[in-house]
């Protein structure tokens, strides 16, 4: 159940936050562990709780700040518990503050550090969790957090470039929908009414356009509701369900313009993940299976599982196991085989990840170069069709005089 609390810290500063626990007693225990004095604790209704959780979730920016901060504090010699305690005092965001209090409670009880991250699989990926687990076991948390910070920063930059590239096409698409809506709701119905009332018989082309406009104008509420339901249902199905994500992945892998970007992103994710897990010292079979879970490309996922179970588990080298699968490009397979023999597999995979990151950025720019004129062309055809449907009967009418 979700509880909302108000408490004060040692300096008397008021702090508000939310905790998802079984009862009030657990709230009080966590506040005490965080050296907070409770003022009020009350349950939050489920509906409102969902909204607040939505706006208070841990973001990629939060994770970058957390890993960068912990890396810096550990580098200057601060112990982990002290670093978390300092961070609790500085963080204002309830979601992060509650998470840090939970980490401090775990550490105070002598429990493993990585366990708190493992409780939030929707926020922290299996790669993140296993890297922290391996680093904690080897005593190399500072370097691991430094690498995680760099990796998350690159991910954030790539997402930012993708969002920036899509801004202009999205604006064009919104304008196209707005123009179509205006013509359908206001222009076409009125013009069609004028021709109907004056008894003018427009040509067939104009009749078809007018009929479409009148239909949309007369059923706008039903069409809007249907569109909202379809869009909302699609977002839910393809965004949150496993079957939906798999269907979306297969569909994207077949779209000519997007297929290459989708595949290159998967290779980039494979190379960076595999390299990071190997560098952390995880067993090669476990590394391969974790990478299969996050690569995001069905063909690569199936191949990596086969590589782990039917190749590496039977004593084959990494290069030999990869050569038995045809899903990965031959260039990648040969690089893996050669670099494994030379003992530089992690470094080569890092270079591959950087290369495919550049490839993705270039492919996105090419995609935008195609999409932008295509959307403009569709807008032109739409407006031109409506204009012709209006101009042709008017011209016929004037020619009669």
N, C-alpha and C positions, 0 to 999 in steps of 0.2 A: 504494500500500500504506500501511496505517496503522502509524505508529511511535509508541511512548511513550518520552518522555525525562525525565531528571532532570538539572537544571542549577542553577548558582548565578549570581546577579547580582553586580554590583560590590561590594555590601555583604556578600556571603557568604550571602545568603538563598537557601534551597533552593526551587526551582520545578519543578513537575511539569506535564506537558502532553502533548498528542497532535498529530501532524501527518500529514496525508495527502499523501505524496510518492512519487516513483518509487523512490528508494534512500536509503541512509543518508547519502550525501554531501550530498544536498539538505537533510536534517535539520541536519547540521552547518553548512551555509551559512546557513540561516535563524537558527540559534542565534547564530552569529557576528554576523549582521546586527542581531540584537536585543541584542548585547553580553552574551550569556549564555555561561557556561563549561559545556560538557557533562560530566556525571558518568557517565551511562549512557544508551544508546539501544538499544531492542530492538523488534522487530516485535510487533504485537498480532494475535492470532488474529481472523479475520473475524467470528465470531459475537459474541465479547465486545466487539469494536470497535463493532459496530452498537449494542449496548446502551449503551455509554459515549457514543457520539455522540448517541443519542437523548436522554440526560439532560444532555448538555453543549451543546445547540444554542443558537444566538443567538436570544434571545426579543425580543418587542416592547419589553419594559422595557429590555433592553440597548440597543436601537436608540434609544430615547428618551434614555437617559443619554448615549450616544455623541454624538448630534447636539447635545444641549443643552450638553455639555461643550466640544465643538469650537467651537460658536458663541461661548461665553463666552471661551474662550482666544484665539480670533482677534479678538474684540472688544477685548480689553485689549492687543493688539499682539503676542501670541506667534505665532511662525511655525508653520506646520503640522507640520513635522518635530519640533520641540521639543514641541509639544502632544501628538503621538502618543507620543513617548518618555516624557513624564511619565505619560501614561495607562497605558502598559505597566507601569510600576513600581507603579501603584496597583491594577490589576485582578488579582483572584485567579482568576476563572473561566477555565479553560483554553481554552474555545472562543473567548472574546473576546480573550484574551491572544494566542493563536496568530494570530487575524485581524489584530490590531494589529501584531504583529511582521511579518506579511506586508505590511501597508501601509508600515511603516517601510523594509522592504527595497526595495519599489518606489520610494519617494521617494528613497532613497539612491542608487539607480541612475538617477535622472532620468526614471523612467517616469511616465505619467499617474496621477493619484490615483484616478480613477474606475475604473480597470481592475480593481482588487482587488474592488470591489463587484460588478463585472460577472461575476466568476468564481463568484459565489454567487447565481444567479438565483432559487433557492428561498427564500433569506433576504431578499434585497433586490429589490423590485419593479422593473419597467422604468421606472416613474415616478421612483423614488428614484435609480436609476442615471443616467438622463438629466438629472435636475435637478442632480446633482453634476457631471456632465460639462459641462453648460452653464455652471454657476457657475464651474467651474475655468477654462473658456475665457474667461469674462468677468471673472474676478478678483473674483467676488462670493460667495465661499464662506460668509462669515460670515452674511450675510443669508439665504442659502439654507438653511444648517443651522438657523438660528433658525426659519424657516418650517416646515422638516421636523419639527423638534422639536414645534412647536405642532400640526401635522397628525397626527403619530403619537400625541401626547397625547390629542387628540380621539378618535382611533380607539380608543385604549385605554379611554377613559371610556365610549364607546359599547358596546364589547364587555363592559365590566364591568356596565353597566346591563342588557344583554341576559342575561348570565349570572345576575345577581341576580333578574331577573324570572322566569327559568325554574327557579330552585331549588325553590320550593314545589311547582309541578306535578310536577317530577321526583321529589320526595320522596313525593308522593301516588301517583305511578305505581309506585314501588318498593314502597310499602306494599300497593298493590292486587295486585301480582304475588306478594308474600310471603303475603298472605291467601289468594289463589287456590292457591298452592303448598301451604300448610298444609292447606287443606280437601281438596285433591286427594290428597295423600300420606298424610294421617293420619286426618282426620275421616270422609270419605266411604267409604273402603274398610272401615273398622271398622263403621260403621253398616250398610252394605250387607251385611256378613258376619253381623251380628246378625239381620237380617230373613231372610236366606237360611237360617241354621241353625234358626231358630224356625218355619220353614215359612209365614211370613206372606207373602201376596201383595200387595205395595204397588201403588198406582195407577200408570198408565202414565207420568205425569209424573215420579214418583219413580224409576221404573225407568230412565228415560232419564238422569236426573241421576246415579243410582248407577252406571250403565254407563259414563258419561263419567269419573267419579271412579276407578272400578276400572281403566279402560283407561290413564289417566294414571299411576296408582299402579303398574301392572304394567309399564309401558314407560318409566319415568322416565329411565333412563340413556340410552336411544336418543333420547328427545325432547330431553333436555338437550344431547346431542352435536349433534343436528340443528340446534337453536336456535343453538348456539355457531358452528357452521359457516356457517349462513345469515347471522347477524349479522356475523361476521368477514368473510365474503365480500362482503357488502353494503358494509361500511365500506371495504374495500380497493377495490372496484370503483367506488363512487360518490365516494370520497374521493381516490383517487390516479390513476385513469385519465381520460384526456380524454373518451372516450365516456361514461363513467359520470358525470362532472361535467356534461356536456351534458344527459344524460337527467334527472339530478336537477334541473338548472335548469329544464328544460321542465316537469317535474312540479310543482315549486314554483310556477311561473308560472300553474298552472291550479287550485291549491288555493284555494278561496274565501277562507278566513281568512288565508292566508299571502301570497296573490298581491299585495295592495297593499303589504305590508311589503317584499317582495322587489323590487317595482318602485321604490318610494320609495328604498330603499337604493341601487339602481342609479343613480337620478337624482342622489342625494347624492354618490355616488362619481364620476359623470361631471362634475358641476359643480366639485367641489373639485380633481379631477385636471386638468381642462381649464384651470381658472384658474391653478393652480400652474405648469403647463408654459408657458402663454402669458406669465406674469409672468417666467419664467426666460429668455424670449427665443427659445424653440425655434420653428422654422418651423411655420406653421399646419397644413400637411399632415401633418408628422411628429407634431405635437401631437395631431391628430385620430386618427391610427392608433395611437399609444401608448395614448390614452384608450380606444379600442375594445378593446385587449387586456386592460384591467384592469377594465372596467365591470361584467363579470359577469352581463350580461343579454343573451341571444342576439339579440333583436330590435334592441336598441340597438347591439350590436356590428356587426351587418350594416349597419344604417343609417349608422353612423359611417364604416365603410369605403367605402360608396357616396358619402357626403358628401365624403370625401377624394379618391377616384378619379374620380368623375363630376361633382363640383361644384367643389370648390376647385382641383383640378388644371386645370380648364377656365376658370378665371378668375372664377368666381362669388364673391361675398362670402360671409362666414360665414352671415349671416342668410338670403340667397337659397338657399344650399346646404341649410340646415336646413329651409327651407319646402318643399323638394321631397320630404322624407321624412315619413311619417305616424306613425312609431314614437313620437316624442317628443310629450308633451302640447303643445297649442297655446299654452298660457300660457308654457311654457319657450321655445318657438320665437319667440314675439313678444318676449319679454324679451331674447333674444339679438339679434334684429334691431334693436330700438330702442337697446339699450345699445351695440351695435357702432357705430351712427351717432353716438352721443353720445361715444364714446371711453372708456366705462367698463365694458367687457365683463367684465374680471377682477373688479372690485368687485361687480358684479351677480351673477356666478356664485358668488362667496363668500357673498353673502346667500342665494342659492338653496340652497346647500349647508347653511347653518345652518337654514334653514326646513325642509328635508326631514329633517334630523337630528331636529328636534323632532317632525316628523310620524311618523317611525319609532318614536320613544320612546312617543308617544301610542298608536300602533297596537299596539305590543307590550303596553302596559298593557291595551288593550281585548281583545287576544287572550287574555291571562292571565285576564281577568275571565270569559271564556267557557270556557276550558280547565279552570280549577279546579273549578267546580261540575259540569262534564261528567264529570271523573274521579271526583269524589265520587258522582255519580249512578250511574256504572258500578259502583263499589265496592258501593253500596247494592243495586243489582240483583243483583250476584253473590252477596252474602251472603244477600239475601232469597230468591233462588232455591233455594240450598242449604237454608236454614232451612225453607222451605215443603215441600221434598222430604222432609225429616225429620219435620216436624210433622204433615203430612197422614196418613201411615200410622199414626203413633202415635195420632192422634185417632180414626181409624177403629177401631184396636185397642181403645182404652179405651171407645168407644161400644158395642162388642159386649158388654162386661161390664155 
